[in-house]
Amino acid sequence: MAQQPPKKPRVPVDGVLLLDKAAGSSSNDVLIKAKRLLNAQKAGHTGTLDPFATGLLPLCFGEATKFSQDLLEADKTYEAIVHLGVTTNTGDTEGEVLQRLEVNVTREQIDAVVVNFRGEIDQVPPMYSALKRDGKPLYEYARAGVVLERDARRVVIHALDVLDYQTPYLRLRVTCSKGTYIRVLGEDIGTALGCGAHLQALRRTQVGALTLDHAVTLDALAGMPEAERIPMLSPVDTLLSTFPRVSLPDGLAKRFMHGQRIALGKEGLPYPPYQGRARVYDAGSERLLGTANLMEYGILAPERLIAEREKA
């Protein structure tokens, strides 16, 4: 029997892959495939996309996983196609049709209804979701025919624009807070219009400050020579681009990396005019050191630190 070749050892890979997810795969499946293609030791995603959805799925590798929570908390932007007049048990195309109604809705009626879904709104999470009850995802209850009571959650719709309406399809662009279900938004708009609706298509175009501009598909990544895949990663600080920047000279950088607080003003550095989280760099090498909290009196307190890799 032929001996199997030894598995290629995983290597430390640090960075962010801006992936343009295709429809039909779960976010976890996509992560596993990307991790294998990059031969990476450690990987994680920054919030899932439903299998039928497409678009931006930032994947974190190595040291970038320390900051993935920041994107979980970030606002997102989507483009959605809402199919008016048809409801499904999942709120999207993957479910069974529950009802079909005639659609006699004008653009003026849509504009009048959409206004009510901007700003802070309450949403009841769908049964077909990964939210857990007693340690079990809601979708498992739903598949067993069990419907549980769910409390409404407050979310924020920062922007909601009607891009097009060709009966029965309504195309929307939505910028929203974390925890917003676009499926539920589409269903609720359909209910308010009196004809019901489900989500026909969903594409995420932005997560925080990250966009699809430099995203790559999984098929494109798989088709590249191995040597060209790692350069597709954006640097770790791509996740931190909205944070103010602080640069430390060599001596202070070393102290910071040992977890010591730095009094910026006393060390002769500019006194920052703000408080909150910041990204911190070594002024000499321009290497990202990690994140910190800028506190009163110019105190820089280390938060999450980056491990320095040995150069190959």
N, C-alpha and C positions, 0 to 999 in steps of 0.2 A: 504494500500500500504506500502510495506516494506521501512523503512527509509534507505537511503544510508549512509554507514559509512563515517565519516568525512575524508577529504583528509589529508594525512600526511603532516605536515608543512615542507617546504623546509629548509635546514640547510646550514650554511656557509661551503663550501668545497673549499680548496685551493690545486692546483696542476695541473699536466699535464698528460693527458691520451694519451699514444702512441697507437693509434687505427690502426688496420689493416683493412681498409675499404673493404667490399665486393662489387662486381659489382651489379648494379641495384638500388642503393639508392643515393639520392643527399646528399651532405655534410651537408646541413642544417637538413635534416631528421635524419641523423645519430647523429648529435649534440643533437637534441631534445630527441631522445631515450636514449642517454648516460646520458644526464642531468637528465632524469626521473629515470633511473636506480641508479644513485648516489644520487638522491633526493637533488640535488644541487640548490642553489639560483641563481647563476650567472655562465654563461658559454659562450664561444665563440670559433670559430675555427681560424686557422692560415693560411687561404687560402684554396680554394675549390679544390676538385677533380671532374672531370666529372662523371656523374652517371655510365657510363660503365667502368670507371677506378677503379683499386684496389690499395691497399698499404697504405703507411704511411700517416695518417691524425692526426696530433697532435691537441688535444682538450684542451682548457684552462679553468680552473675553478677558480672562486673567484679571489684572488689577482693575479693569473697568467695571467688573461686577460689584465692586465696593460702592459704586455710585449709581447703580441701576434703580435704586429706590427713588432717586430724584426724578426720573422719567415716569415712574409709576404715578407720581404725584402731579405730573405736568398736565397742562391743557392739551387737548387733541383737536385736530381738524379732520373732518370726513366729507366725502361727497357720497350721497346716497340716492338711490332710485326707489321711490315708494310706489308700489302698485296699489292704486285705489280700487275698492270694490271687491277685494278678495282678502279674507282673513285665513290664517293658518294657526295651528296649535303651537308653533314655535316662534311665530312672528316674522319668519323669513321663508325663503324658498325651500328649505330643507324639511319643512313640516307638512302635515296633512291639511288639505283645504277643509275649513270649517263652514265657510259661508261665502256665497257670491251675491253681490248686490249691484243694482244698476248705478252707474256713475253719472249724475247730472250736476256737475260741479264746475263753476266758472273760475277763472283766474282771480277775479275780484273777491270771490268767496274764500279762496285759498289765502290770499293776502290778508284778509280780515281775521282768519283763524290763526295763521302763523304768528301774528303779533302776540298772541296769548302764550306762546311757548318760548318767548325770549326772556332772559333774565333768570331769576331764581324760580324753579318749578319743583314740584314733587313727583317722583316716579316710583311706581311699585315694581321692584325687580321681577323679571320673568321667571316662570318655573323652569324653563330651559336655560339655566345659567349654572355657573360653577360655584355660586355661593353655597356655603355649607350649612346644614342644619343637623345637629347631633352627629357631626363628623362625616356626614354624607352629602355630596353635591345635590342641589335641588333637581338637576336634570335626571338623576336616578329615580327620585320620587315620581317625577313627571312621566318617565318611561313606564313606570309601574301603574300609572293611572291615578296617582295620589296628588291632590292639589292641597298645598299648605297655605295658611295665612302668611302674608308677608307685609311688613311695615313699609310705608312709603319712605323714600329717602330724598333729601333735598340736594339737588344738583343745580349747576349754573349753565345756562345756554348763553355764552358770550355773544355769539352771532348766529343768525339763522336766515339764510338767503335762499329765495326761490330762483334757481338757475334756469329752469325750463318746465313747461307743463304741456304735454301732449296726451290728452285723455287716453288711457287711465294712468299714465305714468307721470309722476311728479319728481323732479330732480332738485335736490337740496344740497346746500353746503352748510355744515354745522361746525362751529367751534365751541367746545364744551369743557366742563371740568371733569376731573377723574370720576369714575363711577357712573357716568352717563351711559345708558343703553340706547343706542340709536334705533334698534328694533322697536323698543317701547315708544320712543318718540314718534316713529312712523305710524305705529298702531294708534297712538293717542290722537295724532292729527287726523287719521282716518275716521276715528270715532267722532271727533269734533265736527267733521264734515258730514257725518251721517251716513257714510258708505263703507266704513271699515277700510283696512289696508294691511299690507305686510311689506316687508323690506325685500325688494327684488335684487338689489345689488348694494354693496358697501365697499368704499375704498378710502383708506386712511392716507391723508396727504401730508400731515404734519404732526409731530410729537414734540412739545416744547418748542425749541428753536430749530429742531431738525426737520428737514424736508426731503422730498423724493428726488431732489435735483441730482444727487450723486449716488442714488441707490442702485443696487445690482440685484438681478434675479438669481435664484438658486441654480437654475439651469445654466445661466451665463457663468456663474462661479464654477460650476462643475466642469464646464467646457474649457476652462483656462488651464494652462500648464501650472503645476504646483507652485513654481517659483513666482507666479504672478498673483497668487491668491492673497498672500499676507499683505502685499502693498494695497489691496483694496480696503483694508481697515483704516478707519479714521482714528486719530490719536485719542487717548483716554479723555483728555480735557474737552473733547467735543461735547461731552455730556454736561460740562460745567461752563459753557460759553456765556451764560447770562450772569454768572457770578462776577463781582469785582475782583480785580487782580492785585495781588501783593507780591513783590519780589524781595527776597532776603539775600544779603551778602553771605559769603561762604560760612563764616563763623556762626551767624544766626541761623542759617539753613541747617547746620548740623545740630544745633540745640533744638530747633523745631522738630527735626526728625527723631530726636530722643524724647519727644513728648513734652518739651518744656514750653511754657508760655513766654511770649515775647512782648515786652513793653515797647511798642514801636517808637513812641515819642522819646523815651529815655535813651533809646539806642541811636538817636539821631536820624531816624527815618520819618518820612512825611506822616503827619497825624491824619488818619483817614477821616473824611467828613461823613461817615456812615457807620452803621452797626449791622451785624448779621453775618451771613455766611460768605466766605471768600475762597478763591482758589489761590494757592500759594506756590511760588516758583523759586528755584535757585537762580539768583540774578546772573551768576557767571555762566552756567551751563544751559539756562532756560528750561531746565528739567522741571516737570510738574512734581511737587512734593506731596500734595494732597489738598485737603480742604481744612478750613479753620473757621472758628467763630470770632468775629471782631466784636469786642466787648467795650464797655465803658473805659474811658481813659486810654484808649488805644491799645488795649490788651488783645493780643492775637493768641487764641487758645486752639491748639491742634485738635482736629476732629477725626478725619480718616486719612491715613498716610499711605503713600505709594511705596511698595518695595522696589528697591533698585535691582535690576537684572544685571547679571554679568554679561559683558559683551562676548558674542560668539567669536 
